[in-house]
Amino acid sequence: MNNNSAALAERIAQLKKEKDAVILAHYYTTPQVQAVADFLGDSLALSVKAKEIDAKIILFAGVHFMAETAKVLSPDKKVLIPNPEAGCSLAESCDAAEFAAFKAQYPNHLVVSYVNTTVGVKALTDICCTSSNALQVVESIPADQPIIFAPDRNLGGYIKKLTGRDNMVLWNGACHVHEEFSLEKILELKKQYPEAKVVVHPECKATVAAVADYVGSTAGILDYCGKVEATEFIVVTEAGILAEMRRKYPEKNFIPAPPIDSTCGCNECRYMKMVTLESIAACLENESPEIEMDEATRKAAERSILNMIAIK
């Protein structure tokens, strides 16, 4: 951390005390942002943590839908987002109005939506899911109950394959990062590192998931890498997770999988990288931008999340 970053980190620490604020950061943010966070994790785990925390202000260092989810679960807290322009290609691939029209075409279907959606889509959803519990959520639904799964076609297709359900309709959305991983380059890396385990996020294409030793959420991948004896891993998810992997398991080697176009930096989420120490400091100083939503939408979205949490 350079002198400017160190000064900013110190100022952020001071502001947190003054404002009774807590910073939650997603695994895909930069190492500098992760370093000033009070809690680090995936989106839903952080939102649940926001609900439990005794603080007046929650600053969510992540993308917009994550801060929205935190607000849905913590309506009495002030929830801030350092950069409101930090969107999500997957969430934005499923517009709430378009999804409402799509849902109307399948009146007898139960809606299961990935947590990577806007609050408007969550309000149209029966049960939310995460990449770690999507299989459990779908398996909790009677086999003869038709399902709409949104918005990620790759995660939906993966769950459809695992369950053998032919009554799942998939919304045609995808994450721009996970869509871009190259199967050919992963296979080349496997030749270079024959003992390496390939760990893949289920938002990746089916052809990529098919060569994985483990398919799971960011939290699941971290856990798997710690549990197995292997010391080398080819990591097929957003590169921001590498910082936490190397911090937790310094004795192991983590090799980032390259995208199809190795010059584009496509294995990094450009939206997550929009969250900076400067934007966090300014956000705390001004207590803005703040996440706001109408209560009817919040309650409808909350119901879909609580329905998920209730599944044992």
C-alpha positions as CSV (number, residue, x, y, z in Angstrom):
1,M,0.0,0.0,0.0
2,N,1.5,3.3,-1.1
3,N,1.6,6.5,1.0
4,N,-1.6,7.9,-0.5
5,S,-3.5,4.6,0.0
6,A,-2.2,4.3,3.6
7,A,-3.4,7.9,4.3
8,L,-6.8,7.1,2.8
9,A,-7.1,3.8,4.8
10,E,-6.3,5.8,7.9
11,R,-8.9,8.4,7.1
12,I,-11.5,5.7,6.4
13,A,-10.8,4.0,9.8
14,Q,-11.3,7.4,11.5
15,L,-14.6,8.0,9.6
16,K,-15.9,4.6,10.5
17,K,-15.5,5.5,14.2
18,E,-17.0,8.9,13.9
19,K,-20.0,7.7,11.9
20,D,-20.6,4.4,13.6
21,A,-20.1,2.7,10.2
22,V,-19.1,-0.8,9.1
23,I,-17.6,-1.7,5.7
24,L,-18.7,-4.9,4.0
25,A,-16.5,-5.8,0.9
26,H,-17.1,-8.5,-1.7
27,Y,-14.3,-10.9,-2.6
28,Y,-14.1,-9.4,-6.1
29,T,-13.1,-5.9,-5.0
30,T,-9.4,-4.9,-5.1
31,P,-7.0,-6.0,-2.4
32,Q,-6.8,-2.3,-1.2
33,V,-10.5,-2.2,-0.7
34,Q,-10.6,-5.6,1.0
35,A,-7.9,-4.4,3.4
36,V,-10.2,-1.6,4.9
37,A,-13.3,-3.9,5.2
38,D,-14.6,-5.0,8.5
39,F,-16.2,-8.1,6.8
40,L,-15.3,-9.9,3.6
41,G,-17.5,-12.4,1.8
42,D,-19.9,-13.1,-1.0
43,S,-23.0,-11.0,-1.6
44,L,-25.7,-12.7,0.4
45,A,-23.5,-13.6,3.4
46,L,-22.5,-10.0,3.7
47,S,-26.2,-8.8,3.5
48,V,-27.1,-11.2,6.3
49,K,-24.1,-9.9,8.2
50,A,-25.5,-6.4,7.6
51,K,-28.7,-7.4,9.3
52,E,-26.8,-8.7,12.4
53,I,-24.4,-5.8,12.8
54,D,-25.1,-3.1,15.4
55,A,-24.1,-0.1,13.4
56,K,-25.9,3.0,12.1
57,I,-24.3,2.9,8.7
58,I,-23.5,0.0,6.4
59,L,-21.1,0.8,3.5
60,F,-21.3,-1.9,0.9
61,A,-18.1,-2.1,-1.1
62,G,-19.5,-4.0,-4.0
63,V,-22.0,-3.6,-6.9
64,H,-25.4,-2.0,-6.7
65,F,-27.6,-5.1,-6.3
66,M,-25.6,-6.2,-3.3
67,A,-26.2,-2.9,-1.5
68,E,-29.9,-3.2,-2.4
69,T,-30.0,-6.6,-0.9
70,A,-28.4,-5.3,2.3
71,K,-31.1,-2.5,2.5
72,V,-33.9,-5.0,1.9
73,L,-32.7,-7.0,5.0
74,S,-31.8,-3.9,7.0
75,P,-34.4,-1.3,6.4
76,D,-33.6,0.6,9.6
77,K,-30.0,1.1,8.7
78,K,-28.5,3.7,6.4
79,V,-26.9,1.7,3.5
80,L,-24.3,3.4,1.4
81,I,-22.7,2.5,-1.9
82,P,-19.4,4.2,-2.8
83,N,-20.1,4.2,-6.6
84,P,-23.8,3.9,-7.7
85,E,-22.5,3.4,-11.3
86,A,-21.0,0.0,-10.2
87,G,-23.7,-2.2,-11.7
88,C,-23.6,-5.9,-12.6
89,S,-23.9,-7.3,-16.2
90,L,-25.9,-10.3,-14.9
91,A,-28.4,-8.2,-12.9
92,E,-28.7,-5.7,-15.8
93,S,-29.5,-8.6,-18.2
94,C,-32.8,-9.0,-16.4
95,D,-34.9,-5.9,-16.5
96,A,-37.8,-6.0,-14.0
97,A,-40.5,-4.9,-16.5
98,E,-39.3,-7.3,-19.1
99,F,-39.1,-10.1,-16.6
100,A,-42.7,-9.3,-15.4
101,A,-43.8,-9.8,-19.0
102,F,-41.8,-13.0,-19.3
103,K,-43.3,-14.3,-16.0
104,A,-46.8,-13.6,-17.3
105,Q,-46.2,-16.1,-20.1
106,Y,-45.8,-18.9,-17.5
107,P,-48.6,-18.4,-15.0
108,N,-48.2,-21.7,-13.3
109,H,-44.5,-21.5,-12.7
110,L,-42.7,-20.8,-9.4
111,V,-40.0,-18.2,-9.8
112,V,-36.5,-18.9,-8.5
113,S,-34.1,-16.0,-8.9
114,Y,-30.4,-15.8,-8.2
115,V,-29.5,-13.2,-5.7
116,N,-27.6,-11.4,-8.5
117,T,-30.8,-9.5,-9.5
118,T,-32.2,-6.0,-8.9
119,V,-34.7,-5.4,-6.1
120,G,-37.4,-5.1,-8.7
121,V,-36.8,-8.7,-10.0
122,K,-36.5,-10.0,-6.4
123,A,-40.0,-8.5,-5.8
124,L,-41.3,-10.7,-8.6
125,T,-39.6,-13.8,-7.2
126,D,-41.0,-16.6,-5.0
127,I,-37.6,-17.9,-3.7
128,C,-34.2,-16.4,-4.1
129,C,-31.0,-18.5,-4.3
130,T,-27.3,-18.2,-4.3
131,S,-24.7,-20.1,-6.3
132,S,-24.0,-22.2,-3.1
133,N,-27.6,-23.1,-2.4
134,A,-29.3,-23.1,-5.8
135,L,-29.4,-26.9,-6.0
136,Q,-30.9,-27.1,-2.5
137,V,-33.5,-24.5,-3.3
138,V,-34.6,-26.2,-6.5
139,E,-34.6,-29.6,-4.9
140,S,-36.9,-28.2,-2.1
141,I,-39.6,-27.6,-4.8
142,P,-41.9,-30.6,-5.8
143,A,-40.6,-32.2,-8.9
144,D,-43.9,-31.7,-10.8
145,Q,-43.9,-27.9,-10.0
146,P,-42.7,-26.0,-13.1
147,I,-40.0,-23.3,-12.4
148,I,-38.8,-20.1,-14.0
149,F,-35.1,-19.7,-13.2
150,A,-33.5,-16.3,-13.6
151,P,-31.3,-14.6,-14.6
152,D,-28.2,-16.7,-15.2
153,R,-28.7,-19.3,-18.0
154,N,-25.4,-21.0,-17.1
155,L,-26.2,-21.5,-13.4
156,G,-29.8,-22.5,-14.3
157,G,-28.5,-25.0,-16.9
158,Y,-26.1,-26.5,-14.4
159,I,-28.9,-27.0,-11.8
160,K,-31.2,-28.3,-14.5
161,K,-28.6,-30.9,-15.4
162,L,-27.9,-31.9,-11.8
163,T,-31.6,-32.3,-11.0
164,G,-32.7,-33.8,-14.3
165,R,-35.7,-31.5,-14.3
166,D,-37.3,-30.8,-17.7
167,N,-39.8,-28.3,-16.3
168,M,-37.4,-25.4,-15.8
169,V,-37.6,-22.4,-18.0
170,L,-34.4,-20.3,-18.1
171,W,-34.1,-16.5,-18.5
172,N,-31.4,-15.8,-21.0
173,G,-28.9,-13.8,-18.9
174,A,-25.2,-14.2,-18.1
175,C,-22.2,-12.6,-16.3
176,H,-19.8,-10.9,-18.7
177,V,-16.8,-12.2,-16.7
178,H,-17.8,-15.8,-16.3
179,E,-18.9,-16.1,-20.0
180,E,-15.4,-15.1,-21.2
181,F,-13.3,-17.9,-19.8
182,S,-11.6,-19.9,-22.5
183,L,-11.9,-23.7,-22.3
184,E,-8.9,-24.1,-24.6
185,K,-6.7,-22.0,-22.4
186,I,-7.8,-23.8,-19.3
187,L,-6.8,-27.1,-20.9
188,E,-3.4,-25.6,-21.9
189,L,-2.9,-24.6,-18.3
190,K,-3.8,-28.1,-17.1
191,K,-1.0,-29.4,-19.3
192,Q,1.4,-27.0,-17.6
193,Y,0.1,-27.8,-14.2
194,P,-1.0,-31.4,-14.4
195,E,-1.5,-31.8,-10.6
196,A,-3.6,-28.6,-10.3
197,K,-7.3,-28.8,-9.4
198,V,-9.6,-26.8,-11.6
199,V,-12.1,-24.8,-9.6
200,V,-15.0,-23.2,-11.5
201,H,-17.9,-20.9,-10.6
202,P,-21.3,-22.2,-11.9
203,E,-21.9,-19.0,-13.8
204,C,-19.4,-20.3,-16.3
205,K,-20.4,-22.1,-19.5
206,A,-21.3,-25.8,-19.3
207,T,-18.2,-26.7,-21.4
208,V,-15.9,-25.0,-18.9
209,A,-17.8,-26.5,-15.8
210,A,-17.4,-30.0,-17.4
211,V,-13.6,-30.0,-16.9
212,A,-13.8,-28.8,-13.3
213,D,-12.6,-30.8,-10.3
214,Y,-15.0,-28.6,-8.2
215,V,-17.9,-26.3,-9.2
216,G,-19.1,-23.9,-6.5
217,S,-19.7,-20.4,-5.2
218,T,-16.8,-18.1,-4.3
219,A,-17.2,-19.1,-0.6
220,G,-17.4,-22.8,-1.7
221,I,-14.3,-22.5,-3.8
222,L,-12.3,-21.0,-0.9
223,D,-13.5,-23.7,1.4
224,Y,-12.6,-26.5,-1.1
225,C,-9.1,-25.1,-1.7
226,G,-8.4,-25.2,2.0
227,K,-9.8,-28.8,2.6
228,V,-8.1,-30.7,-0.2
229,E,-4.5,-31.8,-0.1
230,A,-3.7,-30.3,-3.6
231,T,-1.3,-27.3,-3.6
232,E,-2.1,-25.9,-7.0
233,F,-5.4,-24.6,-8.4
234,I,-6.5,-23.2,-11.7
235,V,-9.1,-20.6,-10.6
236,V,-12.0,-20.0,-13.0
237,T,-13.8,-17.1,-11.5
238,E,-13.3,-13.4,-11.1
239,A,-9.6,-12.7,-10.3
240,G,-10.4,-10.6,-7.2
241,I,-10.8,-13.8,-5.1
242,L,-7.1,-14.5,-5.6
243,A,-6.1,-12.0,-2.9
244,E,-8.2,-13.8,-0.2
245,M,-7.0,-17.2,-1.5
246,R,-3.4,-16.2,-1.1
247,R,-4.0,-14.6,2.3
248,K,-5.7,-17.7,3.7
249,Y,-3.5,-20.3,2.0
250,P,0.0,-18.8,1.4
251,E,1.6,-22.2,0.9
252,K,-0.6,-22.9,-2.1
253,N,-0.3,-21.7,-5.7
254,F,-3.4,-20.2,-7.4
255,I,-3.3,-19.7,-11.1
256,P,-5.9,-17.4,-12.7
257,A,-7.7,-18.8,-15.7
258,P,-7.4,-16.5,-18.8
259,P,-10.3,-15.2,-20.8
260,I,-10.7,-15.9,-24.5
261,D,-9.1,-12.5,-25.3
262,S,-6.0,-12.3,-23.0
263,T,-5.6,-8.6,-23.8
264,C,-9.0,-7.5,-22.4
265,G,-8.7,-8.1,-18.7
266,C,-12.1,-9.9,-19.0
267,N,-11.4,-12.1,-16.0
268,E,-11.9,-9.1,-13.8
269,C,-15.3,-7.4,-13.1
270,R,-14.9,-3.8,-14.3
271,Y,-17.8,-2.8,-12.0
272,M,-16.2,-4.2,-8.8
273,K,-13.0,-2.3,-9.7
274,M,-15.0,1.0,-9.7
275,V,-15.0,0.8,-5.9
276,T,-11.9,2.6,-4.7
277,L,-10.5,3.9,-1.4
278,E,-11.2,7.5,-2.7
279,S,-14.9,6.7,-3.3
280,I,-15.2,4.9,0.0
281,A,-13.8,7.9,1.9
282,A,-16.0,10.4,0.1
283,C,-19.0,8.2,0.6
284,L,-18.4,8.1,4.4
285,E,-17.7,11.8,4.5
286,N,-21.0,12.7,2.8
287,E,-23.0,9.7,3.9
288,S,-24.0,9.5,0.3
289,P,-25.0,7.9,-2.2
290,E,-27.6,6.1,-0.1
291,I,-29.7,3.1,-1.2
292,E,-33.4,4.0,-1.1
293,M,-36.5,2.1,-2.2
294,D,-40.2,2.0,-1.7
295,E,-41.5,-0.1,1.2
296,A,-43.8,-2.3,-0.9
297,T,-41.0,-3.3,-3.2
298,R,-38.7,-3.9,-0.3
299,K,-41.2,-6.1,1.5
300,A,-41.9,-8.2,-1.6
301,A,-38.1,-8.6,-2.2
302,E,-37.5,-9.5,1.4
303,R,-40.2,-12.3,1.2
304,S,-38.3,-14.0,-1.6
305,I,-35.0,-13.9,0.4
306,L,-36.6,-15.1,3.7
307,N,-38.3,-17.9,1.8
308,M,-34.8,-19.0,0.8
309,I,-33.3,-18.7,4.3
310,A,-36.2,-20.8,5.6
311,I,-35.2,-23.8,3.5
312,K,-33.2,-26.3,5.6
